[in-house]
Amino acid sequence: MTTDLPATVPQPDDTDTILRAILRDVLGLSDERVAELDESSGLFGYLPEFDSMAVAGLLTEVEDRCDILIEDDEVDGEMLETYGALLTFVSAKRAED
């Protein structure tokens, strides 16, 4: 019997959902604040909860929940400046695997 179904069912990219959950959990942000984040929303230097102490916790959670490895030399201010930049970085790292 032949079917027209694809061999694998494409999965939606859940990076945005995971990243929002991490920001909520690590920074203690409300669901409403997390839902309001868009590509240009400022993070490091803009959210008082996201200080230098929170960076390590955030990156550790991203590595754990997204099953990626973030090298020290990949971490810079641009990556952490906006939600869009962080989402782009994490999405690219997940695509490498």
C-alpha positions as CSV (number, residue, x, y, z in Angstrom):
1,M,0.0,0.0,0.0
2,T,1.4,3.4,-1.0
3,T,0.7,6.6,0.9
4,D,1.4,10.2,0.1
5,L,2.5,10.9,3.6
6,P,6.1,12.2,4.2
7,A,8.6,9.8,5.7
8,T,9.0,12.1,8.7
9,V,6.5,14.5,10.1
10,P,8.2,18.0,10.3
11,Q,8.3,19.3,13.9
12,P,7.7,23.0,14.5
13,D,10.7,24.9,15.9
14,D,10.0,25.1,19.6
15,T,13.1,27.3,20.4
16,D,11.0,30.3,21.0
17,T,8.8,28.5,23.5
18,I,11.8,27.0,25.3
19,L,13.6,30.3,25.4
20,R,10.6,32.1,26.9
21,A,10.2,29.4,29.5
22,I,13.9,29.7,30.4
23,L,13.7,33.5,30.8
24,R,10.6,33.1,32.9
25,D,12.2,30.5,35.2
26,V,15.7,31.9,35.5
27,L,14.8,35.6,35.7
28,G,11.6,35.2,37.6
29,L,9.6,37.1,34.9
30,S,5.8,36.8,34.8
31,D,4.1,35.0,32.0
32,E,2.8,38.4,30.8
33,R,6.2,40.0,30.6
34,V,7.6,37.0,28.8
35,A,4.7,37.0,26.3
36,E,5.4,40.7,25.5
37,L,9.0,40.0,24.4
38,D,9.5,40.6,20.7
39,E,12.6,40.6,18.4
40,S,13.7,44.1,19.5
41,S,13.0,43.7,23.2
42,G,16.1,44.5,25.2
43,L,17.5,42.0,27.6
44,F,21.0,42.5,29.1
45,G,21.2,46.0,30.3
46,Y,17.4,46.5,29.8
47,L,15.8,44.1,32.2
48,P,16.9,44.7,35.8
49,E,16.5,41.0,36.5
50,F,19.0,40.1,33.8
51,D,22.3,41.2,35.3
52,S,25.8,39.7,35.0
53,M,25.0,37.1,37.7
54,A,22.0,35.9,35.8
55,V,23.9,35.4,32.5
56,A,25.6,32.2,33.7
57,G,22.3,30.7,35.0
58,L,20.5,31.6,31.8
59,L,23.2,30.1,29.5
60,T,23.4,26.9,31.6
61,E,19.6,26.5,31.3
62,V,19.8,27.1,27.6
63,E,22.4,24.4,27.2
64,D,20.5,21.9,29.3
65,R,17.1,22.5,27.8
66,C,18.2,22.9,24.2
67,D,20.8,20.2,24.4
68,I,23.5,22.4,23.0
69,L,27.0,23.5,24.0
70,I,27.8,27.2,24.2
71,E,31.5,27.9,24.0
72,D,32.9,30.8,26.1
73,D,34.1,32.7,23.0
74,E,30.5,32.6,21.5
75,V,29.1,34.7,24.4
76,D,29.1,38.4,23.7
77,G,27.1,41.5,24.4
78,E,25.3,41.4,21.0
79,M,24.0,37.9,21.6
80,L,22.4,39.0,24.9
81,E,21.3,42.5,23.9
82,T,17.9,41.7,22.5
83,Y,15.4,38.8,22.6
84,G,15.7,38.4,18.8
85,A,19.5,38.2,19.0
86,L,19.4,35.5,21.7
87,L,16.7,33.6,19.8
88,T,18.7,33.7,16.6
89,F,21.8,32.5,18.4
90,V,20.0,29.6,20.1
91,S,18.1,28.6,17.0
92,A,21.4,28.5,15.0
93,K,23.1,26.4,17.7
94,R,20.2,23.9,17.7
95,A,20.4,23.6,13.9
96,E,24.1,22.7,14.1
97,D,23.2,19.4,15.8
